[in-house]
Every structure is written in structure tokens, then in C-alpha cells.
Amino acid sequence: MAALSRAPSEPNLTALEEELTCSICLCLFSVPVTVPCGHNFCASCLELTWADQVRDFSCPQCRTAFPERPQLRKNTVLCRVVEQLHGSGAGDGREDDEREEEEQEAAAPIYCDSCLQAAATRTCLTCMASFCAEHLRPHHDSPAFRDHQLCPPVRDLQQRKCPQHNKLFEFFCSQHNCCICSLCLLSHKLCYTSPLQQAKAKAESALKKRLAELHSQSERSVQAMSSVKSFQSQAAEAATRKRDLLRAEFSEIKALIEEKENQTLKVIMEEEKRVCNKFDYIYKVLGNKKNEIQSLRDQIEMALTEGDDVLFLKRAAALQRTPIKEAFVPAIEMDQNMIHAAYQSAINLKDVVKLTVNVSMEKKADAKPTPGKMKSPSVPFPNKPAVKKKATAEQRIPKEKVPPATKTTFLEETDPQDKKSPVKLVPTVGALSTGAPNAATVAKTKELINSFVKKTRMELLQYAANITLDFNTAHIKVALSDRYTKMSVSDTPLNYNHHPQRFTDCPQVMGFQCFKRGVHYWEVEMQKNNFCGIGICYGTVDRHGLDSRLGRNSSSWCIEWFNSKISAWHNDVEKCLPSTKATKIGVLLHCDGGFVLFLTVEEKPSLIYKFKAQFTEAVYPAFWLFSSGTVLSLCQMKP
């Protein structure tokens, strides 16, 4: 049969479909059996045809009569052909054998329990026995058996009996989920029982309901899968569109950078051309000078060959009076200032790109601007440094001059509940202002500040920024450790290399990170809080002179500990503050709101001081240490 399943003529089996059809049900054979006359029928169809007959069995197709009920055998060859027609002939051989055994067992006749030879035609559920036509006659003829319940032959009658009372199952206990007889009702009197037909109808209803639920769930699953595929395709399309847009944007950025590169290189090339043209002109002049000298040499040599004394003396006198100047090469140099400016513009552009790339990953501000007040992002002009630059010793950061119309506000309230604290306005360097802020803007800013003052430490940690120290800015007596998160004062100068960003007069150091927009929070722990300061500053703050100290200029803001005295400094204006025993200070910088808060780090932070300023540049954390033994540590926090 395996060879038959693999025969090359397998597609031709469909032409035999008419020959493989049962003449009773007019469908393809299901468990085909063969009667003695040679015709084939479905086993179930033949059983139903002969169910009501007790004698005179005959073939349903040719009407051949048989003296007794024939013993039916499954036609395995025909069964295999039908399976090939259904496309199931390539199944597992073991499964086919098991299925064949089950089908043979189902097709095997049920014998009479009286004679044990003839096939049973009926089963009496009262007598709990199966009878052939001969032994079933008393059930038809005698009135004593008239009430007995007859049904088609049933296999395994013992499974329908109660093993304890040997009586037929008549009821179903839903609590114990089992069939019981009438005598079992006594032990199940507290259970909910029902007749078998009623329990069957209830179970069928429940299964149909369950089937409907499963069908509904299957449909929902199919819809969900379709939705997932649709969302996946939409996400892929959106990602593709975004990638194309990003490629276009970066292509434009590259084009702009290439254009800037070409402009810068053109400046150098034009300067090179100018210098080379001068050298070409001098070379030409020197060539003419050489030709003039050679001509004079030739005249002298001709004069030396003159034999006439008078002519010789005349020529000699004339040749001696001919002046010949020494060759002179003027100093020609390239415009170093122009070359340096071009190189500096490239460095500035690189710093701007670095700053833009770094701040793009920072958190956005807590308060989003309204669409009507949104401003387009501005890019610093490449020729004006906006961030710290890694420059050579020749490159110095110039101190930018800001118009006198700018202002920064000192907010002197140290307690948000104290409404009587005065507000002092001090002219200082800040953003350009076109006029005095209106009352609504001031009230809105004050409300924003109060909202941050009232936040708990856990709420502030969502703005946490991990700060590291910039080694290139550290004074030669400021020692850095713990991966540039700890600073202390050294008794002896440290062997730091020269760098234009390094503080030279004040023992200070700046943070490596800078902030230009958004809300940022960091914490500083003081192990010895005398003679130290914690603050912020612009990247263009002076690195030299006494004015470079934090708070002594218009580019920095700080809180300073001087022995037991605490004061706030900005633009060389001091404000004395109440003493505090806090050893850990939190700094909250709101670039867009234009203020910085200094807080004690507690579960409920309290305000030490607050500055308000319109920050026009990137702001860096900054620190001042003076006393030996003073140690400041930057706390590494998880937002």
C-alpha cells in the first residue's frame, strides 16, 4: 500500500471517484466493508440498513439473499484508495495502523449474548444484554417484555452499569461530574442530579455555547492578528518615511558643511594665490636684474679687448659709472590672522555641531511653550564661540561685550512663605530686553519658581543630570579624583599642562556638561564647607584675573561659604544669607524659565536662594575651593 501511495498515477485517482462511492449514502466510502456478493458499502450505512431486519438479509445493490447475517470485514485495499483520493495516504504508518484497528473494531459485529454466535440485532437496556433475531423474538411476542427498552446493538454494556449496584446509569451528578444509578441517589441526595437525557441536553447546550464563544474568540484573534500586521506595516512605512526625511536633512547638513568647507578653503587658496603672485613678480624682477648684470659683464669683456687706448679709457670710464644695485628680496608672508580666523571658524563650527548633538538627547523642559509663542531654534554664528573650545595656546577666548540694556534679577527671598522680603534689582549681564517685563510675565515666572520649590526630592530627581568635571578648566591647585566627580585643594601646585580654558588665578573648576535649554538638577556634597562656593557660569567667563572668581562678574552666579558666613554672589554684588547646617546642596537650573535654585537636599528640600536671569549662552556648573581640606563631591543620581 505504501507503494500505491507513492505511485506516479496518484493524480488519476480522482477519475475513480464514481467507483469509490457508496450506493446507499452516495458519498465516498467511510470504513468500506464487502458483502459476500462482492459489493462494497460503508459499514455504518449497511448496519443501519440491516438494523430492522431479523432474517432475509440481502445486498442493497444486487438483492442477493443470504441465509443469515453475513460477517463483515473491512476492505483495507479500498480504504487505502479512498485515503489516497482524500490526500491522506502519505500519513504516518503507525497512525494509519492504529486508525485501521479502531475502524475494524467498530466494524466488527456485536454477537448475541444468548447464543454467542449470531450477530446481535438489538440490545435490551432492561435486560442489559444483546440478542440476535432468534433470541429477540420473545421480546416481540411476549407481553412480559413489552416494557423493555430496545435499542440498536450497543458494545460494552458494562460501561453503562453502576459498578457498585450493577444497575443501569439513569442520572448524572453535576457536582461530582459522574453518572449514577437510582440506588446511588441516596448517597447523592445533597447533590444536584438530573436524568441522563436532561443532563445530555444541558451539556450539549453548554458545549454549543462554548463552541460559539471559541468561534467568537477565534474571529477576534484573527482580527487582532490582522490589526497587528496592519500596524506593523504602518510602522514600517512610517519608519521608512522618517528615514528618508532624516537622510534628506542630513544630506542638507552635509551640503551646508561642505559649502562652509569650500568657503574656508577658498580663503586659504586666495591668500596662497596672492602670495604666489608676489613671489612671481619678484622672481621676474630678479631675472631682469640678472640679465642687466650679464649685459654689463659682456660690455666689460668687450672693452677689455679694445686695443686703442683712448677708446678703451672712454669705455672704461662709462662702464665704471654704470650703477648696479644689489638684488633685494622683500619679506612676503601669508596673512596669518586671516588663516587663523578661517581655522578658528572651522573649530567653532565643530563645537557648535558637538553641542547640538549632545543637547539633542537631553530631557525637554517640563512646561511646553504654546504654539503661538514657539521660537525657531537659533544656531550660534560660527565666528563667535558659544561653547568651550579645545584650542591651542595661541587661542584665547575673548570676553564678549553685551549691550548695557540687559538685566538679571536678584530674587532675595530665601523663604517662599515670606511675602515681606524685599526684591532688589541689580543691573547685570543677561539677555537683550526690549522693555520691562509686564506684570503677567513676572507673576507667571514667580508661580513657576514656586511650583519647583514645592516639589519633593523624588520629583526633582526626574530632572537629574550626572555632572563630571572638566580637567582642562581645573586650577593647578584643584585636585580631581573619582572619575572627575570629586574635587579638593592641593597644598602644592599640580603638574597640569597649559590650556587656554584653565583658571589661572582662582582655585576653580567647571563641569564638563553644559545646558542651554530644559530643566536640570544636580547635587553636591560638602565634606568641609568652609571657603568654598557652588554655582553656575557661562562658557565665556574669564579664566584670568581676580574678576574670574565665581559671582564677581556678570557671567556667573554662586552661593559661597566663608567660614560660618553664607552669601549669594552675582556681578560682584553680595547678599548675606541665613546660616544652614546642610552638607548636601541641590542645584536646579531652568534654562527656559530663566532661574536657578539652590536647595538643601532633604526629603522635602528647602530653598536657600534663587537667582533669576535670562541666560543667553550655554550654562556650566562651576565650583570654587580655597581652604585646604575642603572637598566637594558630585552625586551621581538616577533620574
C-alpha positions as CSV (number, residue, x, y, z in Angstrom):
1,M,0.0,0.0,0.0
2,A,2.9,2.3,0.6
3,A,3.9,1.7,-3.0
4,L,0.4,2.6,-4.0
5,S,0.6,5.9,-2.1
6,R,3.7,6.8,-3.9
7,A,2.6,5.6,-7.4
8,P,3.0,8.2,-10.2
9,S,-0.6,7.6,-11.2
10,E,-1.9,9.1,-7.9
11,P,-3.5,12.2,-9.6
12,N,-5.6,9.8,-11.7
13,L,-7.4,8.5,-8.6
14,T,-9.9,11.4,-8.9
15,A,-11.3,9.7,-12.0
16,L,-12.3,6.7,-9.8
17,E,-14.4,8.9,-7.5
18,E,-17.7,7.4,-9.0
19,E,-16.4,3.9,-8.4
20,L,-15.5,4.7,-4.8
21,T,-19.0,6.0,-3.9
22,C,-21.3,4.1,-1.6
23,S,-24.6,3.3,-3.3
24,I,-26.5,3.8,-0.1
25,C,-25.3,7.3,1.0
26,L,-23.9,8.3,-2.4
27,C,-20.7,9.6,-0.7
28,L,-17.2,8.3,-0.7
29,F,-16.7,5.2,1.3
30,S,-16.2,5.5,5.0
31,V,-14.8,2.3,6.5
32,P,-15.8,0.3,3.4
33,V,-16.9,-3.4,4.0
34,T,-17.5,-6.1,1.4
35,V,-20.6,-8.4,1.4
36,P,-20.3,-12.0,0.1
37,C,-21.7,-11.0,-3.4
38,G,-18.7,-8.7,-3.9
39,H,-20.3,-5.3,-3.5
40,N,-18.9,-2.7,-1.1
41,F,-20.7,-0.3,1.3
42,C,-19.9,2.0,4.2
43,A,-20.0,-0.1,7.4
44,S,-22.4,2.4,9.1
45,C,-24.7,2.5,6.1
46,L,-25.0,-1.3,6.0
47,E,-25.6,-1.5,9.7
48,L,-28.5,1.0,9.5
49,T,-30.0,-0.9,6.5
50,W,-29.9,-4.2,8.3
51,A,-30.8,-2.8,11.8
52,D,-34.6,-3.5,11.5
53,Q,-34.2,-7.0,9.9
54,V,-34.1,-10.2,11.8
55,R,-34.0,-12.5,8.8
56,D,-33.7,-12.4,5.0
57,F,-30.6,-10.3,4.8
58,S,-29.9,-9.2,1.2
59,C,-27.4,-7.0,-0.7
60,P,-28.8,-3.4,-1.0
61,Q,-27.4,-3.2,-4.6
62,C,-28.0,-6.6,-6.3
63,R,-30.6,-8.0,-3.8
64,T,-28.7,-11.3,-3.3
65,A,-30.2,-13.0,-0.3
66,F,-28.2,-14.5,2.5
67,P,-29.5,-17.3,4.8
68,E,-28.0,-15.5,7.9
69,R,-26.4,-12.1,8.6
70,P,-23.0,-12.1,6.8
71,Q,-19.9,-11.4,8.9
72,L,-18.5,-8.2,7.5
73,R,-14.8,-7.5,7.1
74,K,-13.1,-4.1,6.3
75,N,-11.9,-3.8,2.7
76,T,-8.4,-2.4,3.6
77,V,-7.3,-2.0,-0.1
78,L,-10.4,0.0,-0.9
79,C,-9.9,2.0,2.3
80,R,-6.4,2.9,1.1
81,V,-7.6,4.0,-2.3
82,V,-10.2,6.3,-0.6
83,E,-7.5,7.7,1.6
84,Q,-5.3,8.4,-1.5
85,L,-8.2,10.2,-3.0
86,H,-8.6,12.4,0.1
87,G,-4.8,13.0,0.1
88,S,-4.2,11.4,3.4
89,G,-2.3,8.4,2.1
90,A,1.1,10.0,3.0
91,G,0.4,9.9,6.7
92,D,2.3,8.2,9.4
93,G,2.1,4.4,9.0
94,R,1.8,3.9,12.7
95,E,-1.2,6.3,13.0
96,D,-2.8,4.5,10.0
97,D,-2.4,1.1,11.7
98,E,-4.0,2.4,14.9
99,R,-6.8,4.1,13.0
100,E,-7.3,0.8,11.0
101,E,-7.5,-1.2,14.2
102,E,-10.1,1.2,15.7
103,E,-12.2,1.1,12.5
104,Q,-12.0,-2.7,12.4
105,E,-13.1,-2.9,16.0
106,A,-16.0,-0.6,15.2
107,A,-17.0,-2.6,12.1
108,A,-16.8,-5.9,14.0
109,P,-20.3,-7.3,14.7
110,I,-21.8,-7.5,18.2
111,Y,-22.8,-11.1,19.0
112,C,-25.8,-12.3,20.8
113,D,-25.3,-12.8,24.5
114,S,-27.5,-15.9,24.4
115,C,-26.0,-18.0,21.6
116,L,-22.7,-16.2,21.3
117,Q,-22.7,-17.0,17.6
118,A,-25.2,-14.9,15.6
119,A,-24.8,-11.2,15.3
120,A,-27.0,-9.2,17.7
121,T,-29.8,-7.1,16.2
122,R,-31.0,-5.3,19.3
123,T,-29.8,-4.5,22.8
124,C,-32.2,-4.6,25.7
125,L,-31.3,-1.9,28.2
126,T,-33.6,-3.6,30.7
127,C,-32.1,-7.0,30.4
128,M,-28.7,-5.4,29.8
129,A,-28.0,-7.9,27.0
130,S,-27.8,-8.1,23.3
131,F,-29.9,-10.6,21.3
132,C,-29.9,-11.9,17.8
133,A,-33.2,-12.1,15.8
134,E,-34.0,-15.6,17.1
135,H,-33.5,-14.9,20.7
136,L,-35.1,-11.4,20.4
137,R,-38.4,-13.0,19.4
138,P,-39.7,-13.3,23.0
139,H,-39.3,-9.5,23.4
140,H,-41.6,-9.1,20.4
141,D,-44.1,-11.9,21.1
142,S,-44.4,-12.0,24.9
143,P,-46.3,-9.2,26.7
144,A,-43.9,-9.6,29.6
145,F,-41.1,-8.0,27.7
146,R,-43.3,-5.2,26.1
147,D,-42.0,-2.6,28.5
148,H,-38.3,-3.4,27.9
149,Q,-36.3,-0.7,26.2
150,L,-34.7,-1.9,23.0
151,C,-32.0,0.0,21.0
152,P,-29.5,-0.8,18.3
153,P,-26.7,-3.1,19.3
154,V,-24.5,-1.5,22.0
155,R,-21.0,-2.5,22.6
156,D,-19.5,-2.6,26.2
157,L,-22.8,-2.7,28.2
158,Q,-20.8,-2.9,31.4
159,Q,-19.8,0.7,31.0
160,R,-23.4,1.6,31.3
161,K,-23.8,-0.1,34.6
162,C,-23.1,1.1,38.1
163,P,-20.1,-0.9,39.3
164,Q,-21.4,-0.7,42.9
165,H,-25.0,-1.7,42.4
166,N,-24.9,-3.3,38.9
167,K,-27.8,-1.2,37.8
168,L,-28.1,0.9,34.6
169,F,-27.0,4.5,34.8
170,E,-30.1,6.7,34.9
171,F,-28.9,10.0,36.4
172,F,-26.0,12.4,36.3
173,C,-24.5,14.2,39.3
174,S,-23.2,17.6,38.2
175,Q,-21.4,18.2,41.5
176,H,-19.2,15.0,41.2
177,N,-19.4,15.0,37.4
178,C,-20.3,11.3,37.1
179,C,-23.2,9.1,36.1
180,I,-25.1,7.3,38.9
181,C,-27.9,4.7,39.2
182,S,-31.2,5.0,41.1
183,L,-29.7,3.4,44.2
184,C,-26.8,6.0,44.2
185,L,-29.3,8.8,44.7
186,L,-29.2,8.1,48.4
187,S,-25.6,8.9,48.7
188,H,-26.0,11.9,46.3
189,K,-29.1,13.3,48.0
190,L,-27.4,16.7,48.7
191,C,-26.1,16.9,45.1
192,Y,-27.8,18.3,42.1
193,T,-28.8,15.4,39.9
194,S,-30.8,15.1,36.7
195,P,-31.8,12.4,34.2
196,L,-29.3,11.4,31.6
197,Q,-31.2,12.9,28.7
198,Q,-31.7,16.2,30.5
199,A,-28.0,16.3,31.6
200,K,-27.0,15.4,28.0
201,A,-29.2,18.2,26.6
202,K,-27.7,20.7,29.2
203,A,-24.2,19.6,28.4
204,E,-24.8,19.9,24.7
205,S,-26.2,23.4,25.2
206,A,-23.2,24.3,27.3
207,L,-20.8,22.9,24.7
208,K,-22.6,24.7,21.9
209,K,-22.3,27.9,23.8
210,R,-18.7,27.2,24.5
211,L,-18.2,26.5,20.8
212,A,-19.8,29.8,19.9
213,E,-17.6,31.6,22.4
214,L,-14.5,29.9,20.9
215,H,-15.6,30.8,17.4
216,S,-16.0,34.4,18.5
217,Q,-12.6,34.4,20.2
218,S,-11.1,32.8,17.1
219,E,-12.6,35.6,14.9
220,R,-11.3,38.2,17.4
221,S,-7.9,36.6,17.3
222,V,-7.9,36.7,13.5
223,Q,-9.0,40.4,13.6
224,A,-6.3,41.1,16.2
225,M,-3.6,39.4,14.0
226,S,-4.8,41.4,11.0
227,S,-4.6,44.6,13.1
228,V,-1.1,43.7,14.3
229,K,0.0,43.1,10.7
230,S,-1.6,46.4,9.6
231,F,0.0,48.3,12.5
232,Q,3.3,46.6,11.7
233,S,3.1,47.7,8.0
234,Q,2.1,51.2,9.1
235,A,5.0,51.4,11.5
236,A,7.4,50.1,8.8
237,E,6.1,52.7,6.3
238,A,6.3,55.5,8.9
239,A,9.9,54.4,9.8
240,T,10.8,54.4,6.1
241,R,9.4,57.9,5.6
242,K,11.2,59.2,8.6
243,R,14.4,57.6,7.4
244,D,14.0,59.3,4.1
245,L,13.3,62.6,5.8
246,L,16.4,62.2,8.0
247,R,18.6,61.3,5.1
248,A,17.4,64.4,3.3
249,E,18.0,66.5,6.4
250,F,21.5,65.1,7.0
251,S,22.3,65.5,3.3
252,E,21.4,69.1,3.6
253,I,23.5,69.4,6.7
254,K,26.4,67.8,4.9
255,A,25.9,70.1,1.9
256,L,26.0,73.2,4.3
257,I,29.1,71.9,5.9
258,E,30.7,71.2,2.6
259,E,29.8,74.7,1.4
260,K,31.4,76.1,4.6
261,E,34.4,74.0,3.9
262,N,34.7,75.2,0.4
263,Q,34.4,78.8,1.5
264,T,37.1,78.4,4.1
265,L,39.4,76.6,1.7
266,K,38.7,79.3,-0.9
267,V,40.0,81.9,1.6
268,I,43.2,80.0,2.1
269,M,43.6,79.4,-1.7
270,E,43.1,83.1,-2.5
271,E,45.7,84.1,0.1
272,E,48.1,81.5,-1.4
273,K,47.4,82.9,-4.8
274,R,48.1,86.4,-3.7
275,V,51.4,85.5,-2.1
276,C,52.5,83.4,-5.1
277,N,51.7,86.3,-7.5
278,K,54.0,88.5,-5.4
279,F,56.8,85.9,-5.5
280,D,56.3,85.6,-9.3
281,Y,56.7,89.4,-9.7
282,I,59.8,89.4,-7.5
283,Y,61.2,86.5,-9.4
284,K,60.6,88.4,-12.7
285,V,62.3,91.5,-11.3
286,L,65.3,89.4,-10.2
287,G,65.5,87.9,-13.7
288,N,65.7,91.3,-15.2
289,K,68.4,92.2,-12.7
290,K,70.3,89.1,-13.7
291,N,70.1,90.0,-17.4
292,E,71.2,93.5,-16.7
293,I,74.2,92.3,-14.8
294,Q,75.1,89.8,-17.6
295,S,74.8,92.6,-20.2
296,L,77.2,94.7,-18.2
297,R,79.6,91.8,-17.9
298,D,79.6,91.3,-21.6
299,Q,80.3,95.0,-22.2
300,I,83.3,94.9,-19.8
301,E,84.7,91.8,-21.5
302,M,84.4,93.6,-24.9
303,A,86.1,96.7,-23.5
304,L,89.0,94.6,-22.3
305,T,89.7,93.5,-25.9
306,E,89.9,97.1,-27.2
307,G,93.4,97.9,-28.4
308,D,93.0,101.7,-28.8
309,D,94.0,103.3,-25.5
310,V,91.7,106.3,-26.0
311,L,88.6,104.3,-26.8
312,F,89.4,101.9,-24.0
313,L,89.6,104.6,-21.4
314,K,86.4,106.2,-22.6
315,R,84.6,102.9,-22.5
316,A,86.1,102.0,-19.1
317,A,85.1,105.4,-17.6
318,A,81.5,104.9,-18.9
319,L,81.3,101.3,-17.6
320,Q,82.6,102.3,-14.2
321,R,79.9,104.9,-13.8
322,T,77.1,102.4,-14.6
323,P,75.3,101.7,-11.3
324,I,74.3,98.2,-10.3
325,K,72.1,97.7,-7.3
326,E,72.2,94.6,-5.1
327,A,69.4,92.1,-5.5
328,F,66.8,92.6,-2.8
329,V,64.1,90.1,-1.8
330,P,61.4,91.8,0.2
331,A,59.7,89.8,3.1
332,I,56.5,88.3,1.8
333,E,54.3,86.4,4.2
334,M,50.8,85.0,4.2
335,D,48.2,86.8,6.3
336,Q,48.3,84.7,9.5
337,N,45.4,86.5,11.0
338,M,43.2,85.6,8.1
339,I,44.4,81.9,8.1
340,H,43.9,81.7,11.9
341,A,40.4,83.2,11.6
342,A,39.5,80.6,8.9
343,Y,40.9,77.8,11.1
344,Q,39.1,79.2,14.1
345,S,35.8,79.3,12.2
346,A,36.1,75.6,11.4
347,I,36.8,74.8,15.1
348,N,33.8,76.9,16.2
349,L,31.6,75.1,13.7
350,K,32.8,71.8,15.0
351,D,32.0,72.9,18.6
352,V,28.5,74.0,17.5
353,V,27.9,70.6,15.9
354,K,29.1,68.8,19.0
355,L,26.9,70.9,21.3
356,T,23.9,70.4,19.1
357,V,24.4,66.6,19.0
358,N,25.0,66.4,22.8
359,V,22.0,68.5,23.9
360,S,19.6,66.7,21.5
361,M,19.5,63.8,23.9
362,E,18.8,65.9,27.0
363,K,15.3,66.0,28.5
364,K,12.8,68.5,27.3
365,A,11.5,71.3,29.5
366,D,8.7,70.5,32.0
367,A,6.5,73.3,30.7
368,K,5.9,73.2,26.9
369,P,5.6,76.5,25.1
370,T,2.3,77.4,23.4
371,P,2.3,77.1,19.6
372,G,1.9,80.8,19.1
373,K,5.0,81.6,21.2
374,M,7.3,79.0,19.8
375,K,10.6,80.3,18.6
376,S,12.7,78.7,15.8
377,P,15.9,77.3,17.2
378,S,18.9,79.6,16.7
379,V,22.3,78.4,15.7
380,P,25.3,80.4,17.1
381,F,27.2,82.3,14.5
382,P,30.3,80.2,13.7
383,N,32.7,83.0,14.1
384,K,31.6,83.6,17.7
385,P,32.4,80.8,20.1
386,A,29.3,79.6,22.0
387,V,30.9,76.7,23.9
388,K,34.2,75.7,25.2
389,K,36.8,75.0,22.6
390,K,39.8,72.7,22.7
391,A,42.2,75.3,21.3
392,T,45.9,75.8,21.2
393,A,47.9,78.0,23.5
394,E,47.6,80.9,21.0
395,Q,43.8,80.8,21.0
396,R,42.2,82.8,23.8
397,I,38.5,83.2,24.4
398,P,37.6,86.8,24.2
399,K,35.3,88.3,26.7
400,E,32.1,89.2,24.9
401,K,30.6,92.6,25.4
402,V,26.9,92.7,25.9
403,P,24.8,95.8,25.4
404,P,24.0,97.7,28.7
405,A,20.3,97.3,28.2
406,T,20.4,93.7,29.5
407,K,19.3,92.8,33.1
408,T,19.4,89.9,35.5
409,T,17.2,90.0,38.5
410,F,18.3,89.2,42.1
411,L,15.5,87.4,43.9
412,E,16.3,87.8,47.6
413,E,13.5,85.8,49.2
414,T,15.1,82.8,51.0
415,D,11.7,81.6,52.2
416,P,8.8,81.2,49.7
417,Q,6.3,81.8,52.6
418,D,7.8,85.2,53.5
419,K,6.0,87.8,51.4
420,K,7.7,90.8,53.1
421,S,11.2,90.0,51.8
422,P,12.4,92.8,49.5
423,V,13.2,92.3,45.9
424,K,16.4,94.0,44.7
425,L,17.1,94.6,41.1
426,V,20.8,94.8,40.1
427,P,21.9,95.7,36.6
428,T,24.0,92.9,35.2
429,V,24.8,91.0,32.0
430,G,21.9,88.9,30.6
431,A,19.7,88.6,27.6
432,L,18.7,91.6,25.4
433,S,15.4,93.0,26.7
434,T,13.2,95.2,24.5
435,G,11.5,96.6,27.6
436,A,10.5,95.9,31.2
437,P,8.6,92.6,31.7
438,N,4.9,93.1,32.3
439,A,3.2,92.0,35.5
440,A,1.7,88.9,33.9
441,T,5.1,87.6,32.9
442,V,6.6,88.3,36.4
443,A,3.6,86.6,38.0
444,K,3.9,83.6,35.7
445,T,7.6,83.2,36.4
446,K,7.1,83.5,40.1
447,E,4.4,80.8,40.0
448,L,6.7,78.6,38.0
449,I,9.5,79.0,40.6
450,N,7.2,78.3,43.5
451,S,6.0,75.1,41.8
452,F,9.6,73.8,41.7
453,V,10.3,75.0,45.3
454,K,7.3,72.9,46.5
455,K,8.5,69.7,44.7
456,T,9.8,66.8,46.8
457,R,13.3,65.4,46.2
458,M,11.9,62.4,44.3
459,E,10.0,64.8,42.0
460,L,13.2,66.7,41.4
461,L,15.2,63.6,40.5
462,Q,13.2,63.3,37.3
463,Y,15.4,66.2,36.1
464,A,18.6,64.6,37.4
465,A,21.8,65.3,35.4
466,N,25.0,63.4,36.2
467,I,27.8,66.0,36.2
468,T,31.6,65.4,35.6
469,L,34.4,67.9,36.0
470,D,36.3,69.3,33.1
471,F,40.0,68.6,33.7
472,N,41.1,71.3,31.2
473,T,39.5,74.1,33.4
474,A,40.8,73.0,36.8
475,H,43.2,75.4,38.6
476,I,46.7,74.0,39.3
477,K,45.8,73.6,43.0
478,V,42.4,71.8,42.4
479,A,42.9,68.1,42.5
480,L,40.3,65.9,40.7
481,S,39.5,62.2,41.6
482,D,36.8,59.5,41.5
483,R,36.5,59.7,37.7
484,Y,36.3,63.5,37.8
485,T,33.4,63.7,40.3
486,K,35.4,64.8,43.4
487,M,37.5,67.9,43.9
488,S,39.8,69.1,46.7
489,V,42.5,71.7,47.3
490,S,46.1,70.6,46.9
491,D,48.8,72.1,49.2
492,T,51.3,72.1,46.2
493,P,50.7,73.1,42.6
494,L,49.9,70.1,40.4
495,N,51.7,69.4,37.2
496,Y,48.9,70.3,34.8
497,N,49.6,71.1,31.2
498,H,48.9,74.6,30.0
499,H,45.4,75.0,28.5
500,P,43.6,78.2,27.4
501,Q,40.5,77.1,29.3
502,R,42.3,76.6,32.7
503,F,41.7,79.0,35.6
504,T,45.0,80.7,36.5
505,D,44.2,82.9,39.4
506,C,41.3,81.4,41.3
507,P,41.1,77.8,42.5
508,Q,38.1,76.9,40.5
509,V,36.8,74.2,38.1
510,M,33.9,73.9,35.7
511,G,31.7,71.0,34.8
512,F,32.1,69.2,31.5
513,Q,28.4,69.3,30.7
514,C,26.6,72.4,29.5
515,F,22.9,73.3,29.4
516,K,21.2,75.7,27.1
517,R,17.5,74.6,27.4
518,G,15.4,72.4,29.6
519,V,15.3,71.7,33.3
520,H,18.4,70.1,35.0
521,Y,19.1,69.1,38.6
522,W,22.3,68.0,40.3
523,E,23.5,67.6,43.9
524,V,26.9,68.5,45.5
525,E,28.1,67.0,48.8
526,M,30.4,69.1,51.0
527,Q,32.7,67.3,53.4
528,K,34.1,70.5,54.8
529,N,32.1,73.6,53.9
530,N,34.3,76.5,54.8
531,F,35.9,78.6,52.0
532,C,34.0,77.0,49.0
533,G,31.4,78.0,46.5
534,I,28.8,76.3,44.3
535,G,27.3,78.0,41.3
536,I,27.0,78.2,37.5
537,C,28.7,80.3,34.8
538,Y,28.8,80.9,31.1
539,G,31.5,79.2,29.0
540,T,32.9,82.7,28.2
541,V,33.7,83.6,31.8
542,D,37.2,85.0,32.3
543,R,39.9,82.5,33.2
544,H,42.4,85.1,34.4
545,G,42.4,87.8,37.0
546,L,40.5,88.3,40.2
547,D,37.4,89.0,38.2
548,S,37.3,85.4,37.2
549,R,36.1,84.3,40.6
550,L,32.6,83.0,40.8
551,G,30.0,85.7,41.4
552,R,32.5,88.5,40.9
553,N,31.4,89.0,37.3
554,S,28.3,89.2,35.2
555,S,28.8,85.7,33.8
556,S,28.5,83.6,37.0
557,W,26.1,83.1,39.9
558,C,27.0,81.2,43.1
559,I,26.4,80.5,46.8
560,E,29.6,80.9,48.9
561,W,30.6,79.6,52.3
562,F,33.2,81.8,54.0
563,N,33.8,80.3,57.5
564,S,30.4,80.4,59.1
565,K,29.1,83.1,56.7
566,I,26.9,82.2,53.7
567,S,26.3,84.7,50.9
568,A,25.0,84.8,47.4
569,W,27.1,86.5,44.7
570,H,26.5,87.8,41.2
571,N,28.1,90.6,39.3
572,D,30.3,91.4,42.4
573,V,27.1,92.1,44.5
574,E,26.9,90.1,47.7
575,K,23.7,89.1,49.6
576,C,24.1,87.7,53.1
577,L,22.0,84.5,53.8
578,P,20.8,82.8,56.9
579,S,23.2,80.1,58.2
580,T,22.4,76.4,57.3
581,K,23.9,73.2,58.5
582,A,23.2,71.4,55.3
583,T,26.1,69.3,53.9
584,K,24.4,68.4,50.6
585,I,23.2,71.1,48.2
586,G,20.9,70.7,45.2
587,V,21.1,73.0,42.2
588,L,18.0,73.2,39.9
589,L,18.6,75.1,36.6
590,H,15.6,76.1,34.5
591,C,17.1,77.4,31.3
592,D,13.8,78.3,29.6
593,G,12.3,79.8,32.7
594,G,15.4,81.8,33.4
595,F,16.2,80.9,37.0
596,V,18.4,78.8,39.2
597,L,17.5,77.5,42.7
598,F,19.9,76.4,45.4
599,L,18.3,73.9,47.8
600,T,19.1,71.8,50.8
601,V,18.9,68.1,49.9
602,E,16.2,66.6,52.1
603,E,13.1,64.5,51.6
604,K,11.4,67.9,51.4
605,P,14.0,70.3,50.1
606,S,14.1,73.9,51.4
607,L,15.2,76.9,49.4
608,I,18.5,78.5,50.2
609,Y,18.5,81.1,47.5
610,K,17.3,81.7,44.0
611,F,18.5,83.8,41.1
612,K,16.5,84.9,38.0
613,A,18.3,85.6,34.8
614,Q,17.7,85.4,31.0
615,F,20.5,83.1,30.1
616,T,21.9,84.0,26.7
617,E,24.6,81.3,26.5
618,A,25.2,77.7,27.5
619,V,25.5,77.4,31.3
620,Y,28.1,75.2,33.0
621,P,28.2,74.0,36.7
622,A,31.1,75.7,38.4
623,F,32.9,75.4,41.8
624,W,35.3,77.4,43.9
625,L,37.6,75.9,46.6
626,F,40.1,77.7,48.7
627,S,40.7,76.2,52.2
628,S,43.0,73.1,52.4
629,G,40.9,70.1,53.3
630,T,37.8,71.3,51.6
631,V,36.3,68.5,49.5
632,L,33.3,68.8,47.2
633,S,31.8,65.6,45.6
634,L,29.3,65.5,42.7
635,C,26.5,63.0,43.5
636,Q,25.7,60.5,40.7
637,M,21.9,60.1,40.6
638,K,19.5,58.0,38.6
639,P,16.6,60.0,37.1
